[in-house]
C-alpha cells in the first residue's frame, strides 16, 4: 500500500482505488469472518467516509491487513479488526503509552501503541475483542500484541498483551515501558456512513434512532444513522 504521511486525512483517487481493491479481495477471500454481510454495502459506507478510509489505509500501510469482522445492527456500523497472521510489522518496538515511554531512562523507542493508534484514528483491541478475533483463525503464533489495559492495572505500572501459543490464547503482562521487535498492537475501527457537511435534511425518530433522509444520501444509496450525541455534528438539522 502506498506510503502516505500527509497531515490531510484524505486519500488520493489512486490510493482510494488501491485500498478498496485490497479490502474487497480480502473480504471475499475470508467470508468466514463476516458471514451474511455483503461487500457492496460495506463499500458504500466506506465511500461516504473519507476519514475512515484514511484510517484503514494506515492500518493497511503498517501491515495490519484490516478486514470486516462484524456489523452493529443498532448503529449500522461495520467493524474492522487488524487480521494479519502476526502482529503488524509496521508497529513493532513500541511501549504501551507515553507515560511508559517517558519512564525509560535510556533506549527510548520512537512511539507508543496508544499514541500511534490515536494518530491512525483507531482503537487498540480489548482483551475481549482479541479473543473474538482468535475465534476467526490463528493469530500471533510467533508474535504478541498489546491490548487495551484496564486503568487499575495501568496505575500499577503494568500493561496487557496477548498471543496464541500451544493452541491456546494467552493474556500476559509487561511493564508499560517495555518494547520488543516481536510485539506490536492490533486495532479496531468502526465505520458508519457520514452525512455530508451541507446536509440539511430533517431528522426523524425511527425505533429509537435518528435517521438522515437527505436526498443526496438516498441517491448514493447510503443511510446515515445518528444517535442523539451526533445531532450537533450535523449543521442546520431539525431535531
MARPAZA-967493 format. One record per residue (C-alpha): residue in one letter; residue number from 0; y negated, x, z. Coordinates in Angstrom, 3 decimals. Each point is the difference from the previous one (the first is absolute). Last residue first. Example, Ala and Ser with C-alpha at 12.3 -4.5 7.8 and 13.67 -1.06 7.14 Angstrom:
BEGIN
+-----+-----+----------+----------+----------+
! res !   n !       c2 !       c1 !       c3 !
+-----+-----+----------+----------+----------+
!   S !   1 !    1.060 !   13.670 !    7.140 !
!   A !   0 !    3.440 !   -1.370 !    0.660 !
+-----+-----+----------+----------+----------+
! end
This chain:
BEGIN
+-----+-----+----------+----------+----------+
! res !   n !       c2 !       c1 !       c3 !
+-----+-----+----------+----------+----------+
!   X ! 238 !  -17.784 !  -34.139 !   15.959 !
!   X ! 237 !   -2.112 !   -0.035 !   -3.205 !
!   X ! 236 !    0.035 !    3.361 !   -1.712 !
!   X ! 235 !   -3.152 !    2.027 !   -0.797 !
!   X ! 234 !    1.391 !    3.457 !    0.731 !
!   X ! 233 !    3.710 !    0.384 !    0.569 !
!   X ! 232 !    0.673 !    2.514 !    2.755 !
!   X ! 231 !   -1.272 !   -2.351 !    2.697 !
!   X ! 230 !    2.939 !   -2.271 !   -0.700 !
!   X ! 229 !    2.547 !    2.737 !    0.633 !
!   X ! 228 !    0.424 !   -0.645 !    3.714 !
!   X ! 227 !    0.887 !   -3.652 !   -0.658 !
!   X ! 226 !    2.939 !    0.957 !   -2.190 !
!   X ! 225 !   -0.523 !    0.571 !   -3.699 !
!   X ! 224 !    2.451 !   -0.838 !   -2.769 !
!   X ! 223 !   -0.961 !    1.053 !   -3.503 !
!   X ! 222 !    2.120 !   -1.521 !   -2.756 !
!   X ! 221 !    0.230 !    1.979 !   -3.230 !
!   X ! 220 !    0.866 !   -1.492 !   -3.384 !
!   X ! 219 !   -2.854 !    1.981 !   -1.553 !
!   X ! 218 !   -1.499 !   -3.261 !   -1.222 !
!   X ! 217 !    0.470 !   -1.472 !    3.449 !
!   X ! 216 !   -1.759 !    2.999 !    1.520 !
!   X ! 215 !   -2.904 !   -0.413 !   -2.386 !
!   X ! 214 !   -0.320 !   -3.676 !    0.908 !
!   X ! 213 !   -0.320 !    0.629 !    3.725 !
!   X ! 212 !    2.537 !   -2.022 !    1.947 !
!   X ! 211 !   -0.059 !    2.168 !    3.112 !
!   X ! 210 !    2.421 !   -1.218 !    2.643 !
!   X ! 209 !   -0.529 !   -0.082 !    3.745 !
!   X ! 208 !    3.217 !   -0.325 !    1.956 !
!   X ! 207 !    1.252 !   -2.446 !    2.634 !
!   X ! 206 !    2.057 !   -2.039 !   -2.403 !
!   X ! 205 !   -2.790 !    0.016 !   -2.599 !
!   X ! 204 !   -3.582 !   -0.044 !    1.245 !
!   X ! 203 !   -2.583 !    0.301 !   -2.734 !
!   X ! 202 !   -2.347 !    2.782 !   -1.050 !
!   X ! 201 !   -2.341 !   -0.930 !   -2.829 !
!   X ! 200 !   -0.505 !    2.657 !   -2.637 !
!   X ! 199 !   -2.919 !    2.390 !    0.020 !
!   X ! 198 !    1.843 !    3.088 !   -1.219 !
!   X ! 197 !   -2.419 !    2.707 !   -1.096 !
!   X ! 196 !    1.735 !    2.639 !    2.104 !
!   X ! 195 !    3.424 !   -0.757 !   -1.611 !
!   X ! 194 !    2.643 !   -1.385 !    2.345 !
!   X ! 193 !    2.697 !    2.520 !    0.861 !
!   X ! 192 !    3.632 !   -0.885 !   -0.604 !
!   X ! 191 !    1.956 !    1.389 !    2.936 !
!   X ! 190 !    1.797 !    3.322 !    0.380 !
!   X ! 189 !    1.379 !    1.286 !    3.306 !
!   X ! 188 !    0.580 !    3.744 !    0.206 !
!   X ! 187 !    2.494 !    1.970 !    2.067 !
!   X ! 186 !    0.298 !    3.714 !    0.630 !
!   X ! 185 !    2.578 !    2.711 !    0.514 !
!   X ! 184 !   -0.761 !    3.234 !    1.819 !
!   X ! 183 !    0.680 !    3.717 !   -0.365 !
!   X ! 182 !    2.638 !    2.254 !    1.559 !
!   X ! 181 !    1.996 !    2.765 !   -1.688 !
!   X ! 180 !   -2.818 !    2.564 !   -0.092 !
!   X ! 179 !   -0.620 !   -0.617 !    3.682 !
!   X ! 178 !   -2.918 !   -1.012 !    2.217 !
!   X ! 177 !   -0.440 !   -0.358 !    3.741 !
!   X ! 176 !   -3.282 !   -0.938 !    1.698 !
!   X ! 175 !    1.245 !   -3.514 !    0.759 !
!   X ! 174 !    2.737 !    1.555 !    2.127 !
!   X ! 173 !    3.274 !   -1.109 !   -1.440 !
!   X ! 172 !    2.240 !   -3.023 !    0.293 !
!   X ! 171 !    3.122 !   -1.441 !   -1.523 !
!   X ! 170 !    1.185 !   -3.351 !   -1.323 !
!   X ! 169 !    3.334 !    0.319 !   -1.762 !
!   X ! 168 !    1.503 !   -2.064 !   -2.794 !
!   X ! 167 !    3.747 !    0.439 !   -0.396 !
!   X ! 166 !    2.414 !    1.170 !   -2.710 !
!   X ! 165 !    0.300 !    3.498 !    1.438 !
!   X ! 164 !   -3.769 !    0.512 !   -0.195 !
!   X ! 163 !   -2.844 !   -2.275 !   -1.009 !
!   X ! 162 !   -3.579 !    0.727 !    1.056 !
!   X ! 161 !   -2.786 !   -1.154 !    2.304 !
!   X ! 160 !   -3.070 !    1.422 !    1.712 !
!   X ! 159 !   -1.876 !   -1.012 !    3.126 !
!   X ! 158 !   -3.040 !    1.603 !    1.605 !
!   X ! 157 !   -0.561 !    1.552 !    3.397 !
!   X ! 156 !   -3.013 !    1.105 !    2.034 !
!   X ! 155 !    0.341 !   -2.374 !    2.942 !
!   X ! 154 !   -2.675 !   -2.290 !   -1.429 !
!   X ! 153 !    2.040 !   -0.147 !   -3.235 !
!   X ! 152 !    2.978 !   -1.493 !    1.798 !
!   X ! 151 !   -2.113 !   -2.751 !    1.566 !
!   X ! 150 !   -1.830 !   -0.578 !   -3.303 !
!   X ! 149 !    3.152 !   -0.824 !   -1.943 !
!   X ! 148 !    0.633 !    2.435 !   -2.903 !
!   X ! 147 !   -0.179 !   -0.901 !   -3.658 !
!   X ! 146 !    2.751 !    1.953 !   -1.710 !
!   X ! 145 !    0.200 !    3.702 !   -0.939 !
!   X ! 144 !    2.728 !    0.624 !   -2.553 !
!   X ! 143 !    3.010 !    2.321 !    0.020 !
!   X ! 142 !    1.813 !    1.970 !   -2.711 !
!   X ! 141 !    3.544 !    0.668 !   -1.208 !
!   X ! 140 !    1.570 !   -3.484 !    0.069 !
!   X ! 139 !   -3.496 !   -1.530 !   -0.050 !
!   X ! 138 !    0.968 !   -3.247 !   -1.738 !
!   X ! 137 !    3.299 !   -1.746 !   -0.667 !
!   X ! 136 !   -0.455 !   -3.467 !   -1.478 !
!   X ! 135 !   -1.562 !   -3.422 !    0.496 !
!   X ! 134 !    0.957 !   -0.339 !    3.678 !
!   X ! 133 !   -1.829 !    3.288 !    0.597 !
!   X ! 132 !   -3.264 !   -1.681 !   -0.938 !
!   X ! 131 !    0.485 !   -2.613 !    2.723 !
!   X ! 130 !    0.548 !    2.795 !    2.527 !
!   X ! 129 !   -3.256 !    1.623 !   -1.090 !
!   X ! 128 !   -1.803 !   -3.323 !    0.308 !
!   X ! 127 !    1.176 !   -0.341 !    3.606 !
!   X ! 126 !   -1.022 !    3.569 !    0.851 !
!   X ! 125 !   -3.419 !   -0.689 !   -1.500 !
!   X ! 124 !   -0.819 !    1.277 !   -3.463 !
!   X ! 123 !   -3.293 !    1.868 !   -0.226 !
!   X ! 122 !   -2.791 !   -2.101 !   -1.477 !
!   X ! 121 !   -1.675 !    0.332 !   -3.413 !
!   X ! 120 !   -3.504 !    0.446 !   -1.423 !
!   X ! 119 !    0.615 !    3.555 !   -1.209 !
!   X ! 118 !   -2.683 !    1.417 !    2.301 !
!   X ! 117 !    1.533 !   -1.970 !    2.874 !
!   X ! 116 !    3.448 !    1.431 !   -0.761 !
!   X ! 115 !   -1.376 !    3.549 !   -0.031 !
!   X ! 114 !   -1.786 !   -0.529 !    3.291 !
!   X ! 113 !    3.079 !   -1.377 !    1.768 !
!   X ! 112 !    2.332 !    2.640 !   -1.438 !
!   X ! 111 !   -2.232 !    2.923 !    0.927 !
!   X ! 110 !   -1.721 !    2.580 !   -2.191 !
!   X ! 109 !   -0.604 !    3.638 !   -0.867 !
!   X ! 108 !    2.504 !    1.449 !    2.419 !
!   X ! 107 !   -1.152 !    1.992 !    3.058 !
!   X ! 106 !    1.649 !    3.365 !    0.434 !
!   X ! 105 !   -1.731 !    0.645 !    3.311 !
!   X ! 104 !   -1.176 !   -1.627 !    3.237 !
!   X ! 103 !    1.500 !   -3.369 !   -0.876 !
!   X ! 102 !   -1.628 !   -2.890 !    1.834 !
!   X ! 101 !   -2.157 !   -0.774 !   -3.032 !
!   X ! 100 !    3.046 !   -0.991 !   -2.027 !
!   X !  99 !    1.379 !   -2.273 !    2.715 !
!   X !  98 !   -3.324 !   -1.760 !    0.380 !
!   X !  97 !   -0.300 !   -0.304 !   -3.777 !
!   X !  96 !    3.343 !   -1.799 !   -0.329 !
!   X !  95 !    3.739 !    0.575 !   -0.505 !
!   X !  94 !   -0.224 !    3.604 !   -1.147 !
!   X !  93 !    0.513 !    0.702 !   -3.704 !
!   X !  92 !    2.421 !    2.394 !   -1.693 !
!   X !  91 !    1.225 !   -2.427 !   -2.660 !
!   X !  90 !   -2.027 !   -2.609 !   -1.880 !
!   X !  89 !    0.495 !    0.932 !   -3.659 !
!   X !  88 !    3.754 !    0.261 !    0.369 !
!   X !  87 !    0.408 !   -3.651 !    1.031 !
!   X !  86 !    2.831 !   -0.420 !    2.560 !
!   X !  85 !    3.310 !    0.079 !   -1.852 !
!   X !  84 !    1.575 !   -2.623 !   -2.272 !
!   X !  83 !   -3.449 !   -1.297 !   -0.979 !
!   X !  82 !   -0.527 !   -3.647 !    0.955 !
!   X !  81 !   -3.571 !   -0.040 !    1.316 !
!   X !  80 !   -0.447 !   -3.634 !    0.976 !
!   X !  79 !   -1.752 !   -2.832 !   -1.866 !
!   X !  78 !   -0.536 !   -3.535 !    1.289 !
!   X !  77 !   -1.115 !   -2.835 !   -2.268 !
!   X !  76 !   -2.560 !   -2.341 !    1.529 !
!   X !  75 !    0.007 !   -3.780 !   -0.497 !
!   X !  74 !   -1.378 !   -0.471 !    3.515 !
!   X !  73 !    2.646 !   -2.304 !    1.454 !
!   X !  72 !    2.694 !    0.915 !   -2.517 !
!   X !  71 !   -0.129 !    3.669 !    0.948 !
!   X !  70 !    1.983 !    1.706 !   -2.757 !
!   X !  69 !    2.270 !    2.987 !    0.553 !
!   X !  68 !    1.217 !    3.467 !   -0.935 !
!   X !  67 !   -2.144 !    0.744 !   -3.046 !
!   X !  66 !    0.149 !    3.672 !   -0.982 !
!   X !  65 !   -1.930 !    3.184 !    0.701 !
!   X !  64 !    1.377 !    3.341 !   -1.294 !
!   X !  63 !   -1.490 !    1.988 !    2.913 !
!   X !  62 !   -0.512 !    3.281 !   -1.843 !
!   X !  61 !   -3.674 !    0.719 !    0.725 !
!   X !  60 !   -1.172 !   -1.359 !   -3.348 !
!   X !  59 !    2.005 !   -3.215 !    0.445 !
!   X !  58 !   -1.525 !   -0.849 !    3.371 !
!   X !  57 !   -3.424 !    0.938 !   -1.362 !
!   X !  56 !    0.634 !   -2.213 !   -3.025 !
!   X !  55 !    0.961 !   -2.833 !    2.331 !
!   X !  54 !   -3.323 !    0.453 !    1.795 !
!   X !  53 !   -1.903 !   -0.145 !   -3.300 !
!   X !  52 !    1.898 !   -3.129 !   -0.997 !
!   X !  51 !   -0.968 !   -1.527 !    3.338 !
!   X !  50 !   -3.644 !    0.831 !   -0.718 !
!   X !  49 !    0.129 !   -1.548 !   -3.489 !
!   X !  48 !    1.221 !   -3.407 !    1.198 !
!   X !  47 !    0.462 !   -2.702 !   -2.641 !
!   X !  46 !    2.322 !    2.145 !   -2.111 !
!   X !  45 !    2.242 !    0.473 !    3.020 !
!   X !  44 !    0.193 !   -3.720 !    0.612 !
!   X !  43 !    1.043 !   -0.738 !   -3.575 !
!   X !  42 !    2.452 !    2.915 !    0.078 !
!   X !  41 !    1.881 !   -1.499 !    2.938 !
!   X !  40 !    0.257 !   -3.349 !   -1.772 !
!   X !  39 !    1.290 !    1.616 !   -3.202 !
!   X !  38 !    2.464 !    2.107 !    1.996 !
!   X !  37 !    1.880 !   -3.031 !    1.291 !
!   X !  36 !    1.482 !   -0.289 !    3.494 !
!   X !  35 !    3.368 !   -1.591 !    0.812 !
!   X !  34 !    1.532 !    3.174 !    1.413 !
!   X !  33 !   -2.538 !    2.670 !    0.909 !
!   X !  32 !    1.727 !    3.203 !    1.079 !
!   X !  31 !    3.277 !   -0.847 !   -1.758 !
!   X !  30 !   -1.961 !   -0.127 !   -3.274 !
!   X !  29 !   -0.246 !    3.798 !   -0.046 !
!   X !  28 !   -0.181 !    0.983 !   -3.681 !
!   X !  27 !   -2.323 !   -2.869 !   -0.932 !
!   X !  26 !   -2.525 !    0.853 !    2.727 !
!   X !  25 !    0.179 !    3.719 !   -0.808 !
!   X !  24 !   -0.731 !   -0.624 !   -3.691 !
!   X !  23 !   -2.812 !   -2.404 !    0.871 !
!   X !  22 !   -1.575 !    2.447 !    2.432 !
!   X !  21 !    0.084 !    2.842 !   -2.533 !
!   X !  20 !   -1.541 !   -2.152 !   -2.747 !
!   X !  19 !   -2.637 !   -1.324 !    2.381 !
!   X !  18 !   -0.913 !    3.571 !    0.950 !
!   X !  17 !   -0.292 !    1.281 !   -3.558 !
!   X !  16 !   -2.061 !   -3.004 !   -1.108 !
!   X !  15 !   -2.410 !    0.374 !    2.924 !
!   X !  14 !   -0.288 !    3.750 !   -0.492 !
!   X !  13 !   -0.897 !   -0.516 !   -3.668 !
!   X !  12 !   -2.490 !   -2.786 !    0.754 !
!   X !  11 !   -1.658 !    2.275 !    2.604 !
!   X !  10 !    0.799 !   -0.759 !    3.592 !
!   X !   9 !   -2.410 !   -1.256 !    2.636 !
!   X !   8 !   -0.561 !    1.106 !    3.542 !
!   X !   7 !   -3.024 !    2.092 !   -0.859 !
!   X !   6 !    0.092 !    3.183 !    2.043 !
!   X !   5 !    1.883 !    1.651 !   -2.841 !
!   X !   4 !    3.051 !    2.009 !    0.899 !
!   X !   3 !    2.428 !   -1.189 !   -2.664 !
!   X !   2 !    2.933 !    2.145 !   -0.983 !
!   X !   1 !    1.786 !   -1.827 !   -2.813 !
!   X !   0 !    3.437 !   -1.323 !    0.871 !
+-----+-----+----------+----------+----------+
! end
